[in-house]
Amino acid sequence: MVKRFGILVIIVAAIAVFSGCACQKDLSAENWGRSFELAKYNQYLNPEAGKNLEPVEGLNGWAADAVMAGYQESFKGGGKGPQSVNLNLGSISGIGQAKQ
């Protein structure tokens, strides 16, 4: 019984490993030329964009203040450090034992 279970586990593990390699996509071939097409399309939408020499602004004042306040608050945890999560996956104590 234990030998059958061991063989079954090995077969399932081999299937899982080899199925992960079976369907890899080449994203560079799928998106080939996409950035060029997007740049060309954006030039159609706003052909005068190159004449605007003003710097691009990021967040407005209120949003930047909220982001910085949240960032600074994240350090006030009282020295607890990162939290851990306990994941209980059950028990395998009954495997290979005969039923009574």
Secondary structure, 3 states (H helix, E strand, C coil): CHHHHHHHHHHHHHHHHHHHHHCCCCHHHHCCCHHHHHHHHHHHHCCCHHHCCCCCCCCCHHHHHHHHHHHHHCCCCCCCCCCCCCCCCCCCCCCCCCCC
